[in-house]
Amino acid sequence: MAKIHVLLKKEELDGQRLPGKVVVVLDILFATTSIVTALAHGAREVVPALNGEACLAQAKGRAPGSYILSGELNADTLPGFAHPTPLALLREDLAGRSVLYSTTNGTVALAKSHAADHVYAAALLNGEAVVEHILRHHGGKTVLIVCSGSADNFNLEDFYGAGYFVSLFAQRAGSKLQFSDAALAAEILHERGDALECLTRARVGRMMLARKLEDEIRFAARKNCYTVVPHLVEGSLRAA
């Protein structure tokens, strides 16, 4: 019987045996929400990088105008880069372009996951599409839902998002799946909580409110707006 497990922060990936498993990475505020949004609005690909220097290295040899640099470090936008939140990216001309993307936590979590059989970036925005895709194509595999967290800390918004995914797996294939205690705890939070409340009360959410980014939080709190399923293959996230 396939298992669904939740990791509370990306650092827990270091102790996991990833081959043979499917990883779903969540960074609700905002990396994976931005990745989903960019691909849903016509970006050719999103290339996650560990830092700004790696983004610039990815840009070398690419045609001018074929890519967008976007990223932050410790919530500060990198100099010369587009702001990496979803609504900010929508103000860019995304169609047909590569987004070279670096964040403090989400892109690091994706890098840590590379040894898994399949790695997906997900958000509240595309939950149903991701769960349906995994059940259809990887139904027998263990799924690790990874909360990116922040600098080795637990993040409420990611745990709420993980609970949403657990609830979707339970609704669609509950009798065929085993859920870890962490997965069940996340599901309970989701079932008893409100998305916008969890996101705004979380530490990162409060920081974003202080920066007048309430619209970005409201955008990230929406569910099932997009059907895109970002799949990491050879270092590039593309629609599966």
N, C-alpha and C positions, 0 to 999 in steps of 0.2 A: 504494500500500500504506500503510495507517495506521501511525502511529508511536507508540511508548510511550516517554516520556522521564521522568526523575526529576530534580526540582530539589532541591538539597541544603538549601535554606533559603528562607524566604518572600521574602527580599530579592531573590532571583534572578528573581522575577516582574516586577520593574521593567524588565528588559530583554527581556521576552517580548512577542511580538505575540499577544494572546489571542483576538481575534475568530476564529471558526471552529473553536476548540479546545474540548476538554472538560477541566476541571480537577477533580482529586480531592485534597482537602486532608486531610492527616494531622497530627494533634497527639495522639499516642498517650497521653501523660501531660500533661494529661488531656482537653483541650477537646473534640476530636472523639469521643473515647470517651464523654464525658458527653453530648454531643449525641445520639449514636446511642442511648444508654441511655434518655435522657428520652423520645425519640420512640417507642422500643420499648415503653415503659411508659405510654403513653397521653397524653403531652403533646400539646397541639393543634399547637404550633409551637415552634421555638426561634428567637429573634430575636438574631442575633449583633451585638454593638456594639463599638465601638473602645475604650470606657472606661466607667467607672461613671456619669459624667454623661450619656453618650448613653443608657445603660439607663434612667436616671431620666426623661429626656426621652421615651423610648418609653412609659413608664408613664403619662404624663399623658393623661387622657381615657379610660383603660381602667377598666372597672368594678372596684371593690375585690374582691379574692379571685379575679380572673380571671387573675392572673399571679403569677409568682415571680421575684424579683430574685436573680440568682446571678452571682458573679464574683470575680476576684482581680486583684491587680497585684503582679508580682514575687513570686508564690507566697503572698502574704498576702491572706486573704479580705477583701473590701471591707466596711467598716462597714455593718451593717444588711442585708447580702446573705447568701444561703445559700452554704455552702461549695460550690465548683464541681466537685468530683470526682464520679464516677458513683455510688458507694455513698452518698455524702452526699445526692445528689439523690433517690435512691430512698427516703430517709427523709421526703421532702416529699410532699405530696398533688399528684401530677402530672396526674392524669386530667382531660382537657379544658382544661387551663390553658396559658397561654403562658409560656415560660421566657425572660426577658429576660437575656441572657448576655454577659458581658464577660470576656476573659482577655488576658494579656499577649501571647500569640503566636497561638493558634489562630484567634480571631475577627479578628485583624488579617490573617492569611493569607486568610481568607474575603473580607474587604473588598478586598484587593489583587487578588482573582481575578474581580471582578464583571464585567469586560469579556468574559470567555469566553462562548461560546454556552451552556454548561451548567456548573454548579459543584455538586459533591457533597462532603459531609462524610463521612468514612469512618474506620474503625478495624479492628483485628483482629477485633472482634466481628461485623462484618457484611461481611467481605471478599467472600465468594462472591456474595452478593446484589448488591453494587455492581458487580462485574465482569460478572456475567450481565446486569444491567440495561444497562450501557454497551454491551456487545457487541450486545444486542438492539436498542437504540434509536439508538446513535451509532456503529455498526460501522465507518464509513469515516473517522471523524475522528481527528486527532491527540489523544492523551491525555497531559496533564501531571500526573504524580503529585507533589504538592508537599509536601515535608517542612517543617513550620512552623519547626522549629529554635527557637532562643532568643536574642533580642537579637543577631541577625546571626551566630550561632554554629550549627554543625552539631550535631545531636542524634542519638545512636546509635539511640534507640528509634524515631524517625520513619523513619530509613533502613532499619531492620529491617522496619518495617511496609510501606515502599515495596517492599522485596524480596518480601514476601509477595504484594502485589498484582501485581507483575511475574510471579511464578511462576504465579499464577492465570490471568493473560492468556496466558502461554505454554502452559499446559496446555490451555486451551480454544480458542485460535485462533493458536497460535504460527506456523504456516506463512503466515498472512495478515497478520502484523505485523512491523514493524521495531523493534528495541530499541536505544536509545542505550547508549553505554558506561556511563553512570551507572546506567541501568536494569539492565544486566547485572551491574554490581558489587553493586547492592542485592540482586539475585536470589541471587548467590553467598553473600552474608552470610546471607540467609534460609535457604538450603539447608543451610548448614554450622553455623548457630547455633540456639540455643534461645530461644524467646520470653521466658520468665521470666528467663533468665540475662541476655539483652540488656537487658531493662527494668530489672532490679535493678542491673546494673553500670554503666548509663548515669549521667551526672552528675545528671540530674533524678531518676532512680530512687534514687540514693544520698541525695539531699536528702529525698525522700519517706520513705525508710526511717528517716532521722534524726528525722522528724516522726511516727513510728509509724504510717505509712500502708501497711504491707505488704499488707494486705487489698485496698486500692485497686489496687496494682500487680498482684497476682494476678488481680484481676477484669479489668484491662485486657489481660492477657496471653492471655486465652482467645480462641479462634477460632471464628467461625461460630455464634454463639449467637443472632443475630437476623437477620431478613430485611428489616428496615426499610432504606430507601435515602433518606437525607436530601438533598433537592434544594433549592438556594437559588433562590428566585423572588421578585423584588421585595422583597428584604431579609429574607425569612423562610425558614427551613428547615422543610420539611414532608416527610412521607413521600411519595415519588414514586409 
